[in-house]
Amino acid sequence: MLKKSDPEIYSALQGEIRKQRETINLIPSENIVSRNVLKLAGSIFTNKYAEGYPGERYYGGCKFVDIVEEIAIRRACKLFNSEHANVQPHSGSQANMAAYFSVLKPGDKILGMNISSGGHLTHGVKVNFSGILYKSVFYDVDRETELIDYEKVREIALKEKPKMIVCGSSSYSRIIDFKKFSEIAREVNAYLLADIAHIAGFVITGLHPSPVPYAEFVTSTTHKTLRGPRGGLILCKKEFKEKIDKTIIPGIQGGPLVHIIAAKAVAFKEAMNKEFKKYQKQILKNSKRLCKCLQERGYRIVSGGTDTHLMVIDLRNKKITGLEAQLILEKVGIITNKNVIPFDPLPPTITSGIRIGPVAITSRGMKEKDMEKIAEWIDESLTNRENEKILKDIAKKVRRFASEFPIYAD
């Protein structure tokens, strides 16, 4: 048993189990997988090396691995109505890397959303491979509305003539018009890459427009709203199939994580269930209610609200930084992450905001009425951040409340 053979790791595991059971997780990029997904992620498939693709492996003994990967590919294509899917990327970052490498050369120009406006590291940030290998230029949200100004994006594209335009975000809370991005890309003869890591669950259930008809490449993680294991996914037009597959292996990866591909296949099937759309709708209901409750308590939400599973709270009027808020809320058992706001005057290590979303807590069965309690505890904690007695009292309430919503029903 692990408890006897490795007590240090066992202790950390038990601590994580308690933390997840007794806290309210509002990080919108985290979720809770099903028992079946969890089982496959820890399955005997982890023992198998399988470089290559079904029917074209560098290793022998891949009969059942081939079956699993073919099922995962088929299900991904059906879910997203895509011509081709590659299920081998270890992460969303590597999925983006593969899309870039398949059609771009070092020094080519990419146009992506500025990270301060909601973009991601892999959309061209200078410290990331995407900003090191490629010449990156950015578009921002509008200063007043904090929404994407598509005409401004068009003007930048016409001026800069990028080889690829990247759309999608990690902290933009509004609907993205992929059709408009496609029109801009066509006008400047650029490839379009849509990164839907955060909104994949909404896309497959029709609750957010799909980029698949418009973009040459669509990348995603398989966790977040898709509620699968941690990993990546690439969708593309059939004409790019060979380029994408060769870029993944032998280009940037070796052996795929077969146990994770098996878990992805299970998650894809779960996402085809009618209950999954009901779950996605509940995320949106919870998100809007949480947003409204916070606004009623004087919190400014970036762009004035949310259309998705997340929101960014500008805390400047509360005289507290994002880092301070994150630490205070974690003290009472509410898990969030500090996040920059558009045109943030503070550095990304501190930030003026926090990013929250009810993805994981919706998986645990929380509904709109529960969002009211959570908003109240957030406000009480931040308002009384120097009062240890009040914070301890809130922590007890949070722990008791969270424990009423088991992660897994035993």
C-alpha positions as CSV (number, residue, x, y, z in Angstrom):
1,M,0.0,0.0,0.0
2,L,1.1,3.5,-0.8
3,K,0.6,4.6,2.8
4,K,3.4,2.3,3.9
5,S,5.6,2.3,0.8
6,D,5.7,6.1,0.3
7,P,4.1,8.0,3.2
8,E,5.2,11.4,2.0
9,I,3.3,11.1,-1.3
10,Y,0.4,9.4,0.4
11,S,0.2,12.3,2.8
12,A,0.2,14.8,-0.1
13,L,-2.5,12.8,-1.9
14,Q,-4.7,12.7,1.2
15,G,-4.2,16.4,1.6
16,E,-5.3,17.1,-1.9
17,I,-8.4,14.8,-1.5
18,R,-9.4,16.8,1.6
19,K,-8.7,20.1,-0.1
20,Q,-10.9,19.3,-3.1
21,R,-13.7,18.0,-0.9
22,E,-13.7,20.9,1.5
23,T,-13.1,23.9,-0.7
24,I,-15.0,25.8,-3.4
25,N,-12.9,25.7,-6.5
26,L,-13.7,28.6,-8.8
27,I,-10.7,28.3,-11.1
28,P,-12.5,28.1,-14.5
29,S,-9.8,26.0,-16.2
30,E,-10.2,23.1,-13.7
31,N,-12.9,20.5,-13.5
32,I,-13.8,17.1,-12.0
33,V,-13.6,14.1,-14.3
34,S,-15.9,11.1,-14.1
35,R,-14.8,7.9,-12.3
36,N,-14.5,6.2,-15.7
37,V,-12.2,8.9,-17.0
38,L,-10.2,8.7,-13.8
39,K,-10.0,4.9,-14.1
40,L,-8.6,5.1,-17.6
41,A,-6.1,7.8,-16.8
42,G,-4.6,5.5,-14.2
43,S,-5.0,2.3,-16.3
44,I,-2.6,-0.3,-17.5
45,F,-2.4,1.5,-20.8
46,T,0.2,3.7,-19.1
47,N,2.6,0.8,-19.6
48,K,2.5,0.9,-23.4
49,Y,4.7,2.8,-25.8
50,A,3.0,3.5,-29.1
51,E,5.0,6.0,-31.3
52,G,3.2,6.6,-34.6
53,Y,-0.4,6.2,-35.5
54,P,-2.9,3.3,-35.7
55,G,-1.6,0.8,-38.2
56,E,1.7,2.6,-38.5
57,R,3.5,2.2,-35.1
58,Y,7.2,2.0,-34.5
59,Y,6.5,-0.5,-31.7
60,G,4.9,-3.9,-31.8
61,G,2.0,-5.1,-29.6
62,C,-0.2,-2.1,-30.4
63,K,-3.4,-3.9,-31.4
64,F,-5.5,-2.6,-28.5
65,V,-3.8,0.8,-28.5
66,D,-4.8,1.2,-32.2
67,I,-8.4,0.4,-31.3
68,V,-8.5,3.0,-28.5
69,E,-6.9,5.8,-30.6
70,E,-9.2,5.1,-33.6
71,I,-12.2,5.3,-31.3
72,A,-11.0,8.6,-29.8
73,I,-10.4,10.1,-33.3
74,R,-13.7,9.0,-34.5
75,R,-15.6,10.4,-31.5
76,A,-13.7,13.7,-31.6
77,C,-14.6,14.2,-35.3
78,K,-18.2,13.4,-34.6
79,L,-18.4,15.7,-31.6
80,F,-17.0,18.7,-33.3
81,N,-18.1,17.8,-36.9
82,S,-14.5,18.0,-38.0
83,E,-12.8,16.4,-41.0
84,H,-9.8,15.3,-38.9
85,A,-8.7,15.0,-35.3
86,N,-5.3,14.3,-33.7
87,V,-5.8,13.2,-30.1
88,Q,-2.1,12.8,-29.2
89,P,-1.1,16.3,-28.0
90,H,0.0,16.2,-24.4
91,S,-1.4,19.6,-23.7
92,G,-3.2,22.6,-25.3
93,S,0.2,24.3,-25.6
94,Q,1.6,21.5,-27.7
95,A,-1.6,21.4,-29.8
96,N,-0.9,25.1,-30.6
97,M,2.7,24.4,-31.3
98,A,1.8,21.7,-33.7
99,A,-0.6,24.0,-35.6
100,Y,2.1,26.6,-35.9
101,F,4.8,24.2,-36.9
102,S,2.7,22.6,-39.6
103,V,2.4,25.7,-41.8
104,L,4.7,28.4,-40.4
105,K,8.4,28.9,-40.5
106,P,10.5,30.6,-37.8
107,G,10.2,34.4,-38.2
108,D,6.7,34.3,-39.7
109,K,4.2,36.7,-38.3
110,I,1.3,35.8,-36.1
111,L,-1.5,38.0,-34.9
112,G,-3.1,37.0,-31.5
113,M,-5.0,38.5,-28.6
114,N,-2.9,40.3,-26.1
115,I,-2.6,38.3,-22.9
116,S,-3.7,41.3,-20.9
117,S,-7.0,41.4,-22.9
118,G,-7.6,37.7,-22.4
119,G,-5.2,35.9,-24.7
120,H,-2.9,33.0,-23.8
121,L,0.9,32.6,-23.5
122,T,1.0,30.5,-26.6
123,H,-0.7,33.2,-28.7
124,G,2.6,35.1,-29.2
125,V,3.8,36.2,-25.8
126,K,7.5,37.0,-26.0
127,V,8.6,34.7,-23.2
128,N,6.8,31.7,-24.8
129,F,8.0,29.6,-27.7
130,S,5.3,31.3,-29.8
131,G,6.9,34.7,-29.2
132,I,10.4,33.5,-29.5
133,L,10.1,31.6,-32.8
134,Y,7.6,33.9,-34.5
135,K,7.2,37.6,-34.9
136,S,4.1,38.3,-32.9
137,V,1.8,41.2,-33.0
138,F,-1.4,41.7,-31.0
139,Y,-4.9,43.0,-30.9
140,D,-6.5,44.3,-27.7
141,V,-10.1,44.7,-26.5
142,D,-11.6,48.1,-26.8
143,R,-10.7,50.3,-23.8
144,E,-14.2,51.4,-23.1
145,T,-16.3,48.3,-23.8
146,E,-13.6,45.7,-23.1
147,L,-14.9,43.7,-26.1
148,I,-13.1,42.6,-29.2
149,D,-13.3,45.4,-31.9
150,Y,-13.3,43.3,-35.1
151,E,-12.8,46.3,-37.3
152,K,-9.7,47.2,-35.3
153,V,-8.5,43.6,-35.6
154,R,-9.0,43.9,-39.4
155,E,-7.0,47.2,-39.5
156,I,-4.1,45.6,-37.7
157,A,-4.3,42.5,-40.0
158,L,-4.3,44.7,-43.1
159,K,-1.3,46.6,-41.8
160,E,0.8,43.7,-40.4
161,K,-0.1,41.0,-43.0
162,P,0.3,38.0,-40.6
163,K,0.7,34.5,-41.9
164,M,-1.6,33.2,-39.1
165,I,-4.4,34.8,-37.0
166,V,-5.1,33.3,-33.6
167,C,-8.4,33.7,-31.9
168,G,-9.7,32.3,-28.7
169,S,-8.8,33.2,-25.2
170,S,-8.1,32.2,-21.6
171,S,-9.9,35.0,-19.8
172,Y,-12.2,36.7,-22.3
173,S,-15.8,36.2,-21.1
174,R,-17.8,37.0,-24.2
175,I,-18.9,35.2,-27.4
176,I,-16.2,35.1,-30.1
177,D,-17.3,35.7,-33.7
178,F,-15.2,33.1,-35.5
179,K,-16.9,33.9,-38.8
180,K,-15.7,37.5,-38.6
181,F,-12.2,36.3,-37.8
182,S,-12.3,34.0,-40.8
183,E,-13.3,36.9,-43.1
184,I,-10.4,38.9,-41.8
185,A,-8.0,36.0,-42.3
186,R,-9.2,35.4,-45.8
187,E,-8.8,39.1,-46.6
188,V,-5.1,39.0,-45.7
189,N,-4.5,35.5,-46.9
190,A,-3.7,34.2,-43.4
191,Y,-4.4,30.9,-41.8
192,L,-6.9,30.9,-38.9
193,L,-6.2,29.1,-35.7
194,A,-9.1,29.0,-33.2
195,D,-8.1,28.0,-29.6
196,I,-11.2,26.8,-27.9
197,A,-9.6,25.3,-24.8
198,H,-12.0,27.0,-22.5
199,I,-15.2,26.8,-24.4
200,A,-15.0,23.4,-26.1
201,G,-17.9,22.1,-24.0
202,F,-20.2,24.9,-25.1
203,V,-19.1,24.5,-28.8
204,I,-20.0,20.8,-29.0
205,T,-23.4,21.5,-27.4
206,G,-24.3,24.4,-29.6
207,L,-24.1,27.0,-26.7
208,H,-21.3,28.8,-28.4
209,P,-20.7,29.2,-32.2
210,S,-18.2,26.6,-33.6
211,P,-15.0,27.7,-35.3
212,V,-14.8,24.4,-37.2
213,P,-16.5,25.6,-40.4
214,Y,-14.2,28.6,-40.5
215,A,-10.8,27.8,-39.2
216,E,-8.1,25.7,-40.8
217,F,-7.0,24.7,-37.3
218,V,-8.9,24.3,-34.1
219,T,-7.1,23.5,-30.9
220,S,-8.3,22.6,-27.4
221,T,-7.5,21.1,-24.1
222,T,-9.6,18.1,-23.2
223,H,-10.2,19.2,-19.6
224,K,-11.9,22.5,-18.6
225,T,-15.5,22.6,-19.9
226,L,-15.0,19.4,-21.9
227,R,-14.6,17.6,-18.5
228,G,-12.0,15.0,-19.7
229,P,-8.4,14.3,-18.7
230,R,-5.7,16.8,-18.9
231,G,-4.5,16.8,-22.5
232,G,-4.7,18.4,-25.9
233,L,-6.6,18.0,-29.1
234,I,-6.2,19.3,-32.7
235,L,-9.0,19.5,-35.3
236,C,-8.2,20.5,-38.9
237,K,-9.4,20.4,-42.5
238,K,-8.6,17.1,-44.3
239,E,-6.0,18.9,-46.4
240,F,-3.9,19.6,-43.3
241,K,-4.2,16.0,-41.9
242,E,-0.8,14.8,-43.0
243,K,1.0,18.0,-42.0
244,I,-0.6,18.0,-38.5
245,D,0.1,14.3,-37.9
246,K,3.7,14.6,-39.0
247,T,4.3,17.6,-36.9
248,I,3.1,15.8,-33.7
249,I,5.1,12.7,-34.4
250,P,8.0,12.7,-35.3
251,G,8.0,16.6,-35.1
252,I,7.4,17.6,-31.5
253,Q,6.4,14.5,-29.5
254,G,7.5,10.9,-29.1
255,G,5.3,8.3,-27.5
256,P,1.7,9.4,-26.9
257,L,0.1,9.0,-23.5
258,V,-2.1,6.0,-24.3
259,H,-3.8,6.0,-21.0
260,I,-4.8,9.6,-21.5
261,I,-6.0,9.0,-25.0
262,A,-8.2,6.2,-23.6
263,A,-9.5,8.6,-21.0
264,K,-10.1,11.2,-23.8
265,A,-12.2,8.6,-25.7
266,V,-14.3,8.0,-22.6
267,A,-14.8,11.7,-22.0
268,F,-15.8,12.2,-25.7
269,K,-18.5,9.6,-25.3
270,E,-19.8,11.2,-22.1
271,A,-20.0,14.5,-23.9
272,M,-22.4,12.9,-26.5
273,N,-24.9,12.2,-23.7
274,K,-27.9,14.5,-23.3
275,E,-27.0,15.1,-19.7
276,F,-23.8,16.8,-20.8
277,K,-25.7,19.6,-22.6
278,K,-27.8,20.0,-19.5
279,Y,-24.6,20.3,-17.5
280,Q,-23.2,22.9,-19.8
281,K,-26.4,24.9,-19.6
282,Q,-26.2,24.8,-15.8
283,I,-22.6,26.1,-15.9
284,L,-23.9,29.1,-17.9
285,K,-26.8,29.7,-15.4
286,N,-24.4,29.5,-12.5
287,S,-21.9,31.8,-14.1
288,K,-24.5,34.5,-14.8
289,R,-26.0,34.3,-11.3
290,L,-22.6,34.5,-9.7
291,C,-21.7,37.4,-11.8
292,K,-25.0,39.2,-11.0
293,C,-24.6,38.6,-7.3
294,L,-21.1,40.0,-7.3
295,Q,-22.2,43.1,-9.3
296,E,-24.9,43.7,-6.7
297,R,-22.2,43.8,-4.1
298,G,-20.2,46.5,-6.0
299,Y,-17.7,44.4,-7.9
300,R,-16.8,45.5,-11.4
301,I,-16.8,42.6,-13.9
302,V,-14.6,43.2,-16.9
303,S,-16.8,43.9,-20.0
304,G,-19.8,44.2,-17.7
305,G,-20.7,40.6,-17.5
306,T,-20.2,37.1,-19.0
307,D,-21.5,34.9,-21.8
308,T,-19.4,31.9,-20.8
309,H,-18.1,30.0,-17.8
310,L,-15.8,32.6,-16.5
311,M,-15.5,36.3,-15.5
312,V,-12.6,38.6,-14.5
313,I,-13.2,40.8,-11.5
314,D,-11.5,44.2,-11.5
315,L,-10.7,44.8,-7.8
316,R,-9.3,48.3,-8.0
317,N,-12.4,49.9,-6.5
318,K,-12.1,47.4,-3.5
319,K,-8.5,48.6,-2.9
320,I,-7.0,45.2,-3.1
321,T,-4.8,43.4,-5.6
322,G,-5.5,40.2,-7.4
323,L,-2.7,38.4,-5.5
324,E,-4.0,39.6,-2.2
325,A,-7.5,38.5,-3.0
326,Q,-6.4,35.1,-4.2
327,L,-4.5,34.5,-0.9
328,I,-7.3,35.8,1.3
329,L,-10.0,33.7,-0.4
330,E,-7.8,30.6,-0.3
331,K,-7.5,31.1,3.4
332,V,-11.3,30.6,3.7
333,G,-11.4,27.8,1.3
334,I,-12.4,29.6,-2.0
335,I,-9.9,28.8,-4.7
336,T,-9.4,31.4,-7.4
337,N,-6.5,32.7,-9.5
338,K,-5.1,36.2,-9.8
339,N,-5.6,37.6,-13.3
340,V,-4.7,40.7,-15.3
341,I,-7.4,43.0,-16.4
342,P,-7.3,44.8,-19.7
343,F,-4.6,47.5,-19.7
344,D,-3.7,46.4,-16.1
345,P,-1.4,48.9,-14.4
346,L,0.0,46.1,-12.2
347,P,2.4,43.4,-13.2
348,P,1.1,39.8,-13.9
349,T,2.7,38.6,-10.7
350,I,0.4,40.8,-8.7
351,T,-2.5,41.9,-11.0
352,S,-5.6,44.0,-10.4
353,G,-8.1,41.2,-10.8
354,I,-9.0,37.6,-10.2
355,R,-10.5,35.1,-12.7
356,I,-13.4,32.9,-11.5
357,G,-15.9,30.4,-12.9
358,P,-18.3,27.7,-11.6
359,V,-17.1,24.8,-13.8
360,A,-15.9,22.4,-11.1
361,I,-18.6,23.3,-8.6
362,T,-21.3,22.8,-11.2
363,S,-19.9,19.3,-11.7
364,R,-20.4,18.8,-8.0
365,G,-24.1,19.7,-8.3
366,M,-24.2,23.3,-7.2
367,K,-27.0,25.5,-8.6
368,E,-27.9,29.1,-8.9
369,K,-29.0,29.5,-5.3
370,D,-25.6,28.3,-4.2
371,M,-23.9,31.0,-6.2
372,E,-25.6,33.6,-3.9
373,K,-23.9,32.1,-0.9
374,I,-20.5,32.0,-2.6
375,A,-20.8,35.6,-3.7
376,E,-21.6,36.6,-0.2
377,W,-18.6,34.7,1.2
378,I,-16.3,36.3,-1.3
379,D,-17.5,39.7,-0.4
380,E,-17.4,39.1,3.3
381,S,-13.9,37.7,3.1
382,L,-12.4,40.5,1.0
383,T,-14.3,43.2,3.0
384,N,-13.0,41.8,6.4
385,R,-9.7,40.6,5.1
386,E,-7.9,41.9,8.3
387,N,-10.3,40.3,10.7
388,E,-9.0,36.8,11.4
389,K,-12.0,35.9,13.6
390,I,-14.5,36.6,10.7
391,L,-12.2,34.8,8.2
392,K,-12.1,31.7,10.4
393,D,-15.9,31.8,10.8
394,I,-16.3,32.0,7.0
395,A,-13.8,29.1,6.5
396,K,-15.9,26.9,8.8
397,K,-19.0,27.7,6.8
398,V,-17.3,27.1,3.5
399,R,-15.9,23.8,4.6
400,R,-19.3,22.6,5.9
401,F,-21.0,23.8,2.7
402,A,-18.5,22.2,0.3
403,S,-18.6,18.9,2.1
404,E,-22.3,18.7,1.3
405,F,-21.4,18.3,-2.4
406,P,-19.2,15.2,-2.7
407,I,-16.8,15.0,-5.6
408,Y,-17.7,11.4,-6.2
409,A,-20.8,9.8,-4.7
410,D,-19.5,6.7,-3.0
